[in-house]
Amino acid sequence: GNSCRTFLSGQSSILKVTIKFNQTIQDPTFGILIKDRLGLDIFGTNTHFSKKKSFQKQAGSEAIAEAHIILSLGPGSYSVTTAVHSGSEHTDENFDWIDNAIVFDITPPPDKQFIGTAALPYEIFWHSN
């Protein structure tokens, strides 16, 4: 696919990261965290939470991690933090952590305007009495 830093709210995206292992790691976990322009956590997950099969990586080897995400976010600027660690949390045993690995922008969809950081599915209407 094409590299992109601006998305429409609700657009699909793929974050692809190539990871080089400097030491042998049994069962590495890959995680991402999306933050808003103020640095507040908006969404985070990892391969452990998603129950994705793990493996052992030898020192000097590489692996590609992908996160497929529908960017149901409000208009604004966001950043992605990436991490490789063990277990469910990056505090267990952290091997690498990159804050602001990528910064991207979300623009509003042309057909539905809203405010806030979450693009929740909605319908809004009047009832007449």
C-alpha positions in Angstrom: 0.0 0.0 0.0 0.8 3.7 -0.1 2.4 5.5 2.8 -0.1 8.1 4.2 -0.1 10.6 7.1 -3.6 12.0 6.6 -6.8 9.9 6.9 -10.5 10.5 6.8 -12.2 9.6 10.0 -13.4 6.0 9.8 -10.8 5.1 7.1 -8.9 1.7 7.3 -5.2 1.8 7.9 -2.3 -0.6 8.3 0.6 0.2 10.6 3.6 -2.0 9.5 6.7 -2.1 11.6 9.9 -4.0 10.9 11.6 -5.1 14.2 15.2 -6.2 14.4 16.0 -8.3 17.5 19.3 -7.6 19.1 18.9 -10.4 21.6 17.0 -13.7 21.6 13.5 -13.2 22.9 11.0 -15.9 23.7 7.4 -14.9 23.1 7.8 -11.2 22.3 4.7 -9.0 22.4 4.2 -6.1 19.9 2.0 -3.2 21.1 0.7 0.1 19.9 -0.7 3.1 21.6 -2.5 6.0 19.9 -2.3 9.4 21.7 -4.1 12.6 20.9 -2.3 16.0 20.4 -2.3 16.5 24.2 -0.6 13.2 24.8 -3.6 11.5 26.2 -4.0 7.8 25.6 -6.8 7.2 23.1 -6.4 3.5 22.3 -3.8 0.8 22.9 -3.5 -2.9 22.3 -1.0 -5.6 21.7 -0.5 -9.1 20.3 -0.8 -10.6 23.8 -4.3 -9.0 24.3 -5.3 -10.2 20.8 -4.1 -13.7 21.7 -1.9 -13.9 18.6 0.5 -16.8 18.3 3.9 -15.9 19.7 7.3 -17.3 18.8 11.0 -17.1 19.7 13.1 -14.7 17.8 16.9 -15.1 17.6 19.4 -12.3 18.0 20.0 -10.7 14.6 16.7 -11.8 13.1 13.8 -9.6 12.0 10.0 -9.7 12.1 7.3 -7.6 10.7 4.4 -6.6 12.9 1.2 -5.2 11.4 -1.8 -3.5 13.1 -4.9 -3.2 11.0 -7.0 -0.4 12.4 -10.2 1.5 11.4 -9.4 5.0 12.4 -12.7 5.9 14.1 -11.2 9.1 15.5 -12.3 12.7 15.6 -10.5 15.3 13.5 -7.1 16.3 14.8 -3.5 15.2 15.1 -2.5 11.9 16.7 0.7 9.9 17.4 1.5 6.2 17.6 3.8 4.7 20.2 5.1 1.3 19.4 6.7 -1.2 21.8 8.2 -4.7 22.0 7.9 -6.3 25.4 7.1 -9.6 27.2 3.7 -10.4 28.6 0.6 -8.3 28.5 2.0 -5.0 29.7 5.0 -3.0 28.6 6.0 -2.8 32.2 6.7 -6.5 32.4 9.9 -6.6 30.5 10.3 -3.8 27.9 12.8 -4.4 25.0 12.0 -1.3 23.0 9.7 1.6 23.1 9.3 4.4 20.6 7.2 7.4 21.5 5.8 9.4 18.5 7.0 6.7 16.1 4.6 8.3 13.6 2.3 11.4 13.7 -0.8 11.5 11.6 -3.9 13.6 11.0 -7.5 12.8 10.8 -9.9 14.9 8.7 -13.7 14.8 9.1 -15.7 12.7 6.7 -17.6 14.8 4.2 -21.0 13.3 5.1 -21.1 13.4 9.0 -19.7 16.2 11.1 -19.0 15.8 14.8 -16.7 17.0 17.6 -14.5 15.0 20.0 -11.8 12.3 19.7 -14.2 9.3 19.1 -16.1 8.8 15.8 -19.0 6.8 17.3 -21.6 5.4 15.0 -24.7 7.4 15.5 -28.1 8.6 14.2 -29.7 11.7 15.6 -33.2 12.9 14.8 -36.3 14.7 16.0 -39.6 13.2 17.0 -42.6 15.4 16.5 -45.6 15.2 18.8 
